Structure formats: C-alpha cells, structure tokens
C-alpha cells in the first residue's frame, strides 16, 4: 500500500520536497493545518444536539423545538465521552463497516454567540472575522501565513454558489474591503490548483505545459522590469507596477515549487474523467452538494500532497439560493427555509447538513489514515476541521447561537475527545463567542498571543481561548 509518508520519502531524491521537509523537521516545527467548512443560511442547534445533551437540558425525545437559547445552563457544561452520533445530523461520526469512529475525535460547541455579525440571511465575511461585514480580515487570512511554511499555496478557498460566476468574493477577507476569492467552479479549481502539477505527466520534472506557464511568468516579469527601468510616471503608478512585479515573482516561485513537487503530488489527484463524472451537471444547473463533493476531493488531494495547510470550503455562502436536487428537487435552499413548517422541507434541510457532515467525516477519516510526516500521530491529529454556518442558528438568524463541530487537532491541544460543550446563552455573563473559538485555533496553530482576533468592541465578553476546547500541549 502506498502511503503519503513512504511516497514522499521515496521521491525526496528527485524533488525539493524532501529538503523542504527536512528543514522544517530540523527546526522542530509542529505540523499544523486548519480546514473551515461553512454552510450557508444556518445550522439549527438540534442538528448537533446529542441525546445526552438533550437530557442535560431537560428535554424529552418528543421536544420538537429547533433552538435552545432559553434552556442553556448558567455555567458552561461539558459532557465528556458523549455519543455525538446520536444527534440528528452527526450519525456519520459513528463507526460503520471499515469506517473508524470519529466520535472520540470531535467536539460540539453550542451557545457561542457573534451578534456583531448581524445575523440575518448571511453575514458575509463577518462569520469568519467576528466583525462587521468586510471590515476586518477573516480567520483564514490570518492563519494562512502562519501555516504556509513549505506549501506553495498559503490557502485554498473553494465552494459552491448560486451566482453564475466561477469566482465569488463574499465570504473571506484579506483585510478591510480586501475580499479573498473563492473558486466555485470545480473544473476551474481543478485546473488552477493542479494544472502545473499535471503538466509534467510525461516524466519526472516539468513538462511542456509547465514550461509554457513558467515562460509566460518570465516574459511578464521581464516586461515589467523593463518598464520600471524607463518609468517616468508618478509615484503611485510606480508603486502599482512594483506590486505587480512582486506578485509575478511570487507566482513564478510557486510555479517552480509546484513543478518540483509534481511527482510526489500527482498520486493524490483525482483523475479528470472521474472528476467530471462527479460534477454530473452543467454550470447552468449544478447540484450544490455534488459540486461540493468535487471541491472536497480537490481539498483532500491538496492537503495530502502538501500544497496548502489552510483550506476554506464554503457551501452556498455566496448566493445561498443554491439547489440540492440530489436531496429535494426543484426547491432552492432559500425556498426550503421559508417552507420549514412542511415536514419534507425540514427533513431536507437536516439532510443537507447531514451530507455536509458526511463530507467532513470522509475528509477526517482520510487524514486519520495518513501518518504525519516528522511528527507522531496522523494528519488528522495535526489538522483542525471546523464546520459552522455563515450566519448562526437559523434562516433569519439572530447570531445569538452558533452551533459548531470541530474534528481533529488533538496533537495541537484541541480537546476533541468526544465532548459536547453547552455554553450559557447570549446575554449571560459567562456566554462565550465565536471569536473565542478562533482565539483557540490561533493558540493551537502556534500563536500564544492570538487573543485579540474579533472586532466586537464593547460587545466582546472575554478574550482568549475556550478552556473547554483548548489546553496547551505538553
């Protein structure tokens, strides 16, 4: 059986990946990755509420409420060793056949708030920034430079959207009014991320296609350098040219690195024919869940191949009127939510969240089966997967409750040992916020000062990591 560790060790002599990794190991760098999976238009708390958690809140099995803000405890309550798979949408965490259990490698957080985001249909970039929409960098943009290390891509952002465009900009931010692109056409994402790697399939090293790409970067770089040597314009225009040159040089370096890694990465890349079959439908009428599955395939290959250590997978968060024909035909996500009183609609909404969890679980199991290079444990032990919504607890959200599932990352200090944590509701003195979760991730990824993330102003309750989720390793 070919494993990631053996394959990369074997190929270390013909690529620079080996020396890159040896340098990282010599420096004692702990491998660390983060994956954000964001579902559009709300995740209902009942989706993640285990039978034990329901009982602890005094709810019987017949209780049909979808929100629990009024019955959360006055102090944070941690249910350890919880049967997470007993929740409405978490059954895929249970062991089944050859699939290992993920119940003891996950944690559910309920009661976290983020009212600064405004709630509503979607909070835009606010969900991942804990700030007013478009006013601050999102968490992925701050973690990505920390985690990049030897990876060619600082972050890979993929998703689905109702918008008829291959790229959207509404979910992630590099900084105030600096949107980060998300590739929502899987075919474009496949070519963009794997194009250079697949260009050299004819043999070791860079093939003709890769050489042409590199030549284009070299030509553009030389053109800009020549323009700068004779430039007589104003300083602002020169700054633009200099920034363009810096970007070209960065792309050229990445192109070379991808070419050197190509032989080691290719075995993880899904075949194009099977990939296109997975897409199934045209761009004019995509099934969002099938397209998201394709994006997960790209993300999985990128993580296994070491192309990035930061991933965002956004399901319909830009243009939430996405369709799920494989679950319920003809109705969009928005229309499903407005007809939530209809049992078929409610069941379909739960099925969508359940499918998202299945994709998370598949990714997690793949990482769990892959040994970590240069450290103990598996890739999952060094990867935090966070599944959340882009607006909170329901369709027209109040942002007072933000159900979150965290899988993996135990070697990074995350207490994903099969626990449910019930936090006091919004308005309580001991309520905690989504920003505290992101503070926890910052600490887990190696920044012990990562406490100021979140721009809630007077709405900030307490800074720092969640004690119920994070304990410094060692």
N, C-alpha and C positions, 0 to 999 in steps of 0.2 A: 504493500500500500504506500502510495506517495503521500508524504506529509509535508506540510509547509516547512517545517524545520529541516528535514532531510533534503528537500528540493533546493531550498535556498543555500544550504551548506554546500551541496554538490555544485551549484552554479556560481559559488562565490569566486571561483578562479577565473571565470570568463566575464564577470560583470564587476562593477564597482560596488555592488550592494554589499558584498562581504566586508570590504574595508570600512564602508559606512557604518555597518552594524558593529563591527569590532571596535570602532572608535567610540560608538555610543556605549557599548558594554564596558569598555575600559574606563569611561567617565562615570560609571555607576549610575547611569540614567535608568530609572524605573520605567518600563514601557507603560504608556497610558493612552487611552482613546476615549472618545465620547461620541455617542450617536443620539441625536434628537429626532424622535418620530412625533409629528404634530398632526392631529386630526382636526378637521375643520368643524366649526359650529357646535362644539360642546361634547363633553363626555359626562354622562349622568353618573353621580356618585354610586348609585345602585349597581352600576356595571362592575365596580371593583370591590363591592362590599361582601366579604365572606360571611358564611353562616355564623361563625363565632363573633364576628364584628357586629352583625345584626343583633345577636343575642345580647352582646355587651351594651348595646344602645336601648335594650328593652323592646325590640321589635320582634313580632312573630312572623312566621313564614308567609302569612296572608297579607302583611302590610304592603300596600302597592305604591306607597309614596316614592317619588324619584329623587327627592332632596332630603337632607337630614340635618340642615343647619341648626334647627331648634333643639335637637337632641344630642349634639356632640357634647363630650364631657367638659367640665370646668378646668380640668388639668389634662395635659396630653396623656393618652393611654396607649401603651404599646402591647399588642398581642403577639407574643413570640411563638414560633412554631405554628403559625396559622395555616389552615388549609385554604390557601389562596384560590385554588382552582374551584372551590365551591361557589365563588362569585359568579354572577350572571354571565360575564364576558371573559373570564380567566381560565376556562376549562382547558385550554391548550397548554397551560403551565404544568399540567399533570403528566406523569409518565404514561406512555402508551406504546405498546409494542417495543420497537427498538429506540423510541424517543425517551431520553432521560427526563426525570422530573426537574423542573425549574422552580418548584415551589420554595425550595430552600436556597435559591439563588436570586430571590426577588424581594421587593418591599413595596407595599401600597401605602400611599400618603393621602389622607383625607382631611379636609378642613383648612388647608392652606388658602390664603386669600391673595388677591392682587387687584384691589379696586382702583389703583391708579390707572389701570389699563382701560377702564371704562366699560368693559363687558360688551353687551350687545351681540350682533351677529358675528363680528370678528374684531379683534383688537389690533390687527395688522402686525407691525413689528413689536408692539407692546408686550405680547405674550412672552417673547424671548428676551426682552430688555427690561421688564418691570419698570417701564417709564411711559410717558405719553408717546403715542404712535409717532415714529420717525424722529424722535428727539434724542436718541441715545443708541450706542452700539448694542447689538444683541449678544447674548452669552456666547454663541458660537464664534462670533468675530473676535472676541477677547481670548477665548481658549485656544483657537486655532494657531496663532503664532507661538504659544507656549508648547503646543503638542507637535508642531510640524517636524522638527528635528530633521531626519534624513528624507522625509517624504517629499515627493515632487509637488504635491498639491497641499496647500495649507488647509483647505476644506473642500469638500464636495457637497453641493447642495442640489438635491433632486426632489421632484414632486409630481403632482398632478394638479390640473386646474380646469375650470370651465372656460377660461379665457382661450380664445382661438389664437394663441401665440406660443412659440416654443420656449420663451423665457419670460418669467414674471419677477416682480421686484417688491412685493408687498409684505413679505414675512421676515426677512433678515436685513440687518443694517450694519454697515461698517462703522458708521458714526452718524451724527445728526445730519439728516437729509442726504445720506450717502447709502442708498439701497444696495444690497448684495443680490446678485442674480440667482434665481433658481431655475434649473433646466427642467421643464415639464413635458418635453417630448422625449421619450426614452430612446428613440432612434438617434436623435441629436446627441443625447447624453452619452450613448454608447460610442459614437464616433469621436466626440470631443475628448472623452477620457481615455479611450483605448486606441484611438487612431494611430498614435505614434508607436505604441507597443506592438500593434498588429502589422505595422508597415514593414517590419523586418522578418516576416514569417519564412522567407526563403532560406534563412540560415542564421547563424549567430550574428549578433550585432545589428546594425541599422541597414534596412533595405532601401530600395529606390524611393519608395513613398516617403519614408522618414527623411531621406537625404533631401528630397524636394522641399519638405516642410522646413528643414533646417536652413536650406538655401534661401528660402523666402524670408525667414527671420534675419539672416545675414545681410541680404540685399536691403531690407528696410532699415536695418541698423546702420549700415554704411551710408545710406541716403540721408538719414537724419544727422549723422555725424558730419557729413559734408555740408549740410545746411547750416549747422551750428558754427562751423568754421568760417562761413562767409556771412553769418547773420548780422544784420544791422538794425533790426526792429527794436521795439520797446522791451522792457524787462519782463513784463507779464507774458508776452508772446514767447520770449526765450525760455521762461520757466515751463510753459506748456510743452515746448519741444524737448526740454531736458527730462520732463516727467515721462514723455512718450518714449524717449530713448531708454530710460530706466526700466520701463515696462517691457520694451522689446528685449533688453538684455536679460531680464528675469525670465521671460518666456523662452529665450534661447537656451539659458542654463537648464530650465526644466525639460526642454526638448532633448537635450543631450543626456540628462539623467534618465529620462524615460527610455531612451534608446539603450542605455547601458543596463537597465533593469529588465528589458523586454523578455529575455529568455526565461527569467525567473517568474515573471508575472503572467505570461500567456496561459499556463495551465489552469489558472483560476478564472479565466474569462469565459463566459457562456458563449457557445457557438452562435454565429449570427442567424443561421437558419432557424434553430430552435427558439432563439430570442424573438425573432419576428413572428413566429407562430404564437408565442406567448402574448404578444401585443394583440393579436387577433382582429382588432377593429381599426378602422381608419381614424385619422386625426379629426375628422368631422364629427364622429360619434363614438368617442372612446368610452370603454367601461373603466371608471376610475380605479377600481380595485385590481383589475387585470394589469393596467398600466403601472399601478403602484408596485405590484409584484415584480414587474420587469425592473423598476427602479431599485427595488431591494436586491435583485440579482446583481445589478451594477455596483451597488454599495458594498455588498458582500465580497465581490471579487476585488474591489478597490482596497478594502481593509485587509483581506488575506494577502494580497500582493504588496502591501506596504506603500500604496500610492497616496494614502492620506491617513490621518489619525483623527479627523473630525468630519462627521457626516451629519447633514440635516436631510430628513425625508418628510416633506410637507404634503399631506393628503388633502387637496382641495382648499388650502388655506388662502389661496388667491383665486377668487371666483368660486365660492362654495356651492354653487348650483351644479355640482358635479353629479353624474349619473352612475348608478350601481346596477346595471342591467343583469349582472350575474346573480344578484340577490333579489331585486324587485324591479321589474321592467317599467319603463315609461315615466316614473317619478324621480325627480331630482332630490338631492339632499334637502334643499330648502323646502320643497313641497312635502317631503316626508315629515319634516319637523312641524309644519303647520297643520298636518293631519295626525298629530301624535296621539290623539284620542282614539284613533282607529287601531285596533289590535294588530292588524297586519303592518301598519306603519311603525308602530312601536317595536314590534318584533324585528322589522327590517333594520331599524336604527341600531338595535342591540346586535344584530348580525353583522353590521358594518364594523362596529367597534370590536366585535369578536374576531372578525377577519384581520383587522389591524394587529390584534394581539397575536394571532397565529403567525403573521409575518415577522413580528418581533421575536416570537419564540423560535421560529426557524433560523433566524439570524443568530440568536443566542446559542442555540444548540450547535450550529456550525462552528462558532467561535469556541465553545466549550470543548469541542472535539479536536481543536487545533492547539498543540503545545505552543507556549510562548517562547520566543527566542530570547536567550540571555537572561531569563528570569524563571522562577518557579511558577508552576501552575499553567493554566490555559490562557488563550487570548481573551476569553470571557472574564477571567479573573482580573484582567487589566483593562477592561472596557466597561464603561457605564452606559447603558442604554436607557434613555428616558422617554417614556411615552406619555403625552399630555395633549390637551386640546389647545386651540388657538384663542379661546375666549372664556373658558371656565366650564361651568356645570350644566349648561343647557343651551337651547337655541337662542333665546333672548336672555343672555347671561347677565347676572349681577356681578360676576367676578368675585363673589364672596366665598366660593368654594371651588377648588381647582384639583379634581382627582388626578393622581399621578401614579404611574407604575414605573419602578426602577428595577432593572435587571442587571446583574453582574457587578464588577468593580470591587469585589471583596478584598482583593490584594491592594487596592488603593485606599482602603479604610472605610468603604461604604458597608453599612450593616444590612446587606441584602441577604438575610438569613431566613426568609420566610416569615416576615413580620408585617402586620398592619398597624399603622400609627394613626390614631384619631386625635386630631388637634382641636382645641377649643374653637368655637365658631368665631367668625368675623365680628368684631366689636368687643370681644372678651380681651382682658388684659394680657392673657397668655396665648392669644392667637399668634400663629406664625404665618409667614408669607412665602410666596413662590421665590422671592429674592433670597430667602434663607436657604432654599434648596440650591440655588445657583451659587451662593456662597459656599455651600458644602462641596459642590463639584469643583470649585476653584481650589479649595484645600486638597481635595482628593487628587487633583491633577498636578499638585506640587507647589501651589502658591499659598503659603500660610497667612498671607495678608489679604486674601481675597474676600474682604468683608464689606467693601463699600459698593459692590455692584447692586444696582437697583436705585432708581431715581424717584423714590416716593415722597421725598421731602418730609413734611410733618406727618405723613401717613405711615412712615417707617416705624415699626414697633420695636424691633430689636435687630441688631446687626450680627452677622456671623453664622456659622454652620448650625444645622439642626443636630442636637446631641442624640436625637433618636435615630438619625440616619448615618452620621459620620463619627468615627473615632480614629484619631491619628494612628497610622500603622506603627507597630513596634511597642 
